[in-house]
Amino acid sequence: MDHEQIQQLILARLSGGTSPAEITYEICEMAGLNWQEAEALVQQVQVEKRTAIARRQSPLLFLLGAAIFLGGIALLAASAWQLSKTVEALASQQLGTRRFASLIAAILYAPEIFGKVVFGLALVIGSLTGMTRLWYSILFKD
């Protein structure tokens, strides 16, 4: 295998999500390089072709990010609805018209509902952060 073929193999394997250590081992076996040389070559391709790697991975990452975002929205909406119903029930039974006190009581009474709200919000924020980084790496780097 010549140098260009090795680089193309590394690019394809990195784009497929294979770990750099696994690729380094393969290069050592195939090209007869020692570990340090193969590792340096993998790192070089990883740095030089980062945009191409991101572009090749983008369909899968986009689908994954969209699924996490939609799941987070669904969880956030369902748990926020459940929390609002709990607040209403507590407000009508125990605390009169004090909504803030009812909210605190609902959180203390059913912390798993509040936990679902926080987890749903974390899913949404995390997926938006990941999608922003993905699009930035595709559109604005090299």
N, C-alpha and C positions, 0 to 999 in steps of 0.2 A: 504494500500500500504506500502510495506517495503521500506527501505532506498535505496536499489539497484534499485528497480523499479522507484522510484522517480528520481534518477539520470539518468536513461535511458530515461525517459520522458523529462527531462530537456535537455539532449543531443539532442534528436530528435527535440525538439521544437527550440533550438538554431540553429541547422543545417538547419532547415527550414526557418530561418530568422525572427522568432518571437522575439519581443523585450523582454529584461530581465524583465521589469516591468510587462508585460502581463503574462509571465511565473510565476513570483513571485505571482501574484494574483491567478493564477490557483492552484499553490501549496498550498497557504493558504486555498483555498476552498476544495481541495481534501484531503490534509493530516492533516488539522486542525492546522497548524503551525501559529505562529504570523508572522507579516510582516518581522521583522528583521531576524528571523530564516530562513524564506523562501528566503529572499534576499541574505543572507549569503550563503545558499546552492546553489543558482543559480550562484552566483559569483565564488564559489569554483569549480563548474562543468565547468564554462566558462574558468577558468584559467587552470585547470588540463587537460581538454579535448580540448584545443584550436587547437591542430593538427588534431584531429579527426573531429572537426567542420569544419576546413579548407578543409580537404579532402572530406567531404560530400558536401561542397558547391562548390568545385572546378569546376565541369562540367558547372554549370550555370555561375559562374564567368568567366571561360575561354571563353565561348560563348559570353558573354556580352563584355568582353575585346577585343576579336577578332572582333566583330561587330563594336565597337567604333574605333578600330585601322583602319579597312578597310574603314569606313566612313570618318575618318580623312584623310587618304591617298587620297581618292577620292576627298574630298573637297579641300585639299591642291593642288592636281594636277590640278583640274579644275580652281581654283582661280589663281594659279601661271600662268597657260596658259593665262587666261584672263588678268592678270596684264602684262605679257610680250607683248601681243598684244596691250594693251593700251600704253605701253612704246614705242613700235615700231611706233605706229601711231603718238604719240606726238613727237617723235624724227624726224620723216620724215617731219612733218608739221611745227614745231615751233623751235626746238632747234638744228637742224643739227645732228651732230654725237655724241653729248654729251649724253651718256647713263645714267650717274649718275643724271644729271640734268633732264633727261626725267623720270627717276624713281621717283625722288622727285615730279616732276610735276604730274605724274600719281597718286601718293599717295594723293596729294592735290586735284587733279581733281576728283578722284574716291576712297574716303577713304573706301567705303564698300568692294571693292576688296581686299585692303590690310587687312582689318578686317577679311575677309574670310581666307586669308592666315594665319594670326595669329591664328584664331580659329581652323583651320585644324591642324596646328602645335601643338597647345595645346591639341587637342584630341589625336594625335599620342603620344605625350610625356606622357600625363596622362594615357593612356591605357598601355603603356610600363612600366610605374612606377607601376601601379596596378598589372600587370601580373608578374613583377619581385617580388613584395612582396608576391603574391600568391604562386609562385613556391618556393620562399625562405621558406615560412611558411610550405609548404608541405614537402620539401626535407631536410631542415636543422634544424628544431626545434623539439626537443624530438622525 
